[in-house]
């Protein structure tokens, strides 16, 4: 997806602090931390899990025109209550 975006001239950026850039986001693409990719490094999984959470606080920072995308399945990176309240999360 990122390679395709780059080829089409779409500007994108990966960041470590989501809330710091949320006010400037047009599209937020969120995936889950895949535990199965950590195998014998469960402490790394535990450290990464929960770092980026889409919750009501973040949604208030995002511009109204922003679109939030998630490929599913989700673990806990998108709060359940948001799934029914925001069209881009359905």
Helices and strands as residue ranges (DSSP letters): H 2-7, H 18-21, G 22-24, E 27-30, G 35-37, H 42-48, H 56-61, E 67-70, H 82-85, G 87-89
